[in-house]
């Protein structure tokens, strides 16, 4: 037969009884939260609180004539850290440039606002829209028509 070791525990330990105070403190916190009124936001009806500096989905701005302010300089695409913007320029008669293709991948975007800061004409800006959802990835590729529509819907 093997000889088993006997472990002797001293009853004069310093931590003896030190669990009661933290237990009661935690129980008091739990009971305090149990009797407070819950804060519930009724989402579609009530607007949630957001910072005034909130940056949401993008929009392309138009001038008084209803034409895009964008001159397809490509600064927004160059400054974008996630490379979410694709701009293809088209030159019309004279020196007038416009974007033939302007695609913004909202899934790739990090909503930093650099594109808005870099635009010399103020053609692109970020709205306060934050709750855009859809089912396929292709629906998050915003072209010129969708970005103009965002400008009409979110006029801020």
Wavefront OBJ file of the C-alpha trace (Angstrom):
o trace
v 0.000 0.000 0.000
v 1.188 3.483 -0.876
v 1.668 6.016 1.724
v -0.661 8.991 1.053
v 0.327 12.505 1.847
v -1.662 14.393 4.366
v -2.135 18.083 3.646
v -2.513 20.207 6.706
v -4.402 23.475 6.294
v -3.886 26.106 8.878
v -7.037 27.651 10.278
v -5.239 30.894 11.027
v -5.079 32.092 7.415
v -5.352 35.812 6.716
v -7.869 35.416 3.850
v -10.401 33.584 5.940
v -13.763 35.377 5.769
v -12.685 37.879 3.107
v -15.213 36.568 0.599
v -18.293 37.868 2.404
v -17.725 41.584 1.774
v -17.196 41.264 -2.051
v -20.153 38.877 -2.251
v -22.467 41.348 -0.515
v -21.146 44.214 -2.646
v -21.877 42.287 -5.860
v -25.299 41.251 -4.593
v -26.101 44.878 -3.769
v -25.096 45.990 -7.272
v -27.260 43.292 -8.850
v -30.283 44.158 -6.718
v -29.789 47.865 -7.427
v -29.928 47.212 -11.179
v -32.868 44.874 -10.757
v -35.067 47.612 -9.302
v -34.140 50.404 -11.751
v -36.297 51.210 -14.751
v -34.849 49.761 -17.984
v -33.841 52.132 -20.768
v -35.419 50.935 -23.995
v -35.372 52.784 -27.317
v -38.284 51.967 -29.604
v -36.044 51.814 -32.674
v -38.041 52.641 -35.789
v -40.173 55.279 -34.067
v -37.506 56.861 -31.862
v -34.223 58.190 -33.187
v -31.156 56.971 -31.364
v -28.702 59.485 -29.985
v -25.629 59.972 -32.132
v -22.761 62.396 -32.088
v -22.989 65.488 -34.294
v -19.795 64.252 -35.956
v -21.339 60.928 -37.014
v -20.282 59.780 -40.503
v -22.660 57.471 -42.331
v -23.297 56.531 -45.951
v -21.937 58.686 -48.767
v -23.764 60.982 -51.175
v -22.766 62.890 -54.290
v -23.722 66.551 -54.243
v -25.204 68.424 -57.197
v -25.077 72.110 -58.087
v -27.975 74.504 -58.747
v -28.435 73.141 -62.293
v -28.787 69.586 -61.013
v -25.408 68.472 -62.374
v -22.772 66.666 -60.351
v -20.158 68.814 -58.687
v -17.610 66.029 -59.225
v -14.887 66.780 -61.796
v -13.370 63.281 -61.600
v -10.055 64.491 -60.227
v -9.569 61.196 -58.380
v -8.381 62.725 -55.119
v -11.066 60.897 -53.148
v -9.956 57.565 -54.599
v -6.288 58.384 -53.987
v -6.767 59.336 -50.343
v -9.109 56.456 -49.456
v -7.201 54.126 -47.085
v -9.376 51.105 -47.871
v -9.457 51.750 -51.641
v -13.240 51.659 -51.673
v -13.683 54.328 -54.384
v -13.246 53.824 -58.119
v -13.419 56.855 -60.425
v -13.217 56.732 -64.228
v -12.986 60.172 -65.851
v -14.572 61.273 -69.112
v -13.717 64.516 -70.943
v -16.479 66.333 -72.746
v -16.132 69.247 -75.164
v -13.541 71.723 -74.005
v -11.937 71.133 -70.641
v -15.054 69.945 -68.844
v -14.436 66.653 -67.026
v -17.028 64.504 -65.389
v -17.052 61.005 -63.930
v -18.067 58.353 -66.406
v -18.025 55.812 -63.633
v -18.004 56.465 -59.881
v -18.359 53.345 -57.737
v -18.134 53.287 -53.968
v -17.981 49.970 -52.131
v -19.705 50.671 -48.809
v -18.674 47.291 -47.383
v -15.039 48.178 -47.826
v -15.345 51.743 -46.589
v -14.119 52.558 -43.079
v -16.120 55.835 -42.937
v -13.060 57.911 -42.094
v -14.226 60.995 -44.017
v -10.937 61.470 -45.903
v -12.770 61.526 -49.251
v -14.945 64.401 -48.077
v -11.907 66.304 -46.796
v -9.890 65.781 -49.996
v -12.583 66.805 -52.496
v -11.798 70.323 -53.793
v -15.336 70.865 -55.135
v -17.300 69.464 -52.175
v -18.808 66.836 -54.434
v -18.838 63.957 -51.956
v -20.043 64.071 -48.393
v -21.152 61.674 -45.715
v -24.737 61.571 -44.501
v -26.071 60.599 -41.097
v -27.554 57.349 -42.456
v -26.381 54.381 -40.419
v -29.020 51.703 -40.778
v -28.660 50.590 -44.383
v -29.094 46.826 -44.705
v -29.461 44.494 -47.664
v -29.118 40.852 -48.633
v -26.364 40.735 -51.250
v -22.910 42.241 -51.544
v -23.724 43.810 -54.909
v -26.311 46.027 -53.242
v -23.513 47.764 -51.340
v -21.782 48.918 -54.526
v -23.079 52.456 -54.926
v -22.825 53.970 -58.411
v -23.508 57.560 -59.507
v -27.286 57.191 -59.621
v -27.512 55.639 -56.141
v -25.121 58.203 -54.668
v -27.203 61.036 -56.155
v -30.346 59.415 -54.746
v -28.720 59.320 -51.311
v -28.212 63.070 -51.658
v -31.905 63.553 -52.323
v -32.986 61.268 -49.495
v -30.500 62.444 -46.872
v -30.310 66.173 -47.329
v -27.907 67.011 -44.521
l 1 2 3 4 5 6 7 8 9 10 11 12 13 14 15 16 17 18 19 20 21 22 23 24 25 26 27 28 29 30 31 32 33 34 35 36 37 38 39 40 41 42 43 44 45 46 47 48 49 50 51 52 53 54 55 56 57 58 59 60 61 62 63 64 65 66 67 68 69 70 71 72 73 74 75 76 77 78 79 80 81 82 83 84 85 86 87 88 89 90 91 92 93 94 95 96 97 98 99 100 101 102 103 104 105 106 107 108 109 110 111 112 113 114 115 116 117 118 119 120 121 122 123 124 125 126 127 128 129 130 131 132 133 134 135 136 137 138 139 140 141 142 143 144 145 146 147 148 149 150 151 152 153 154 155 156
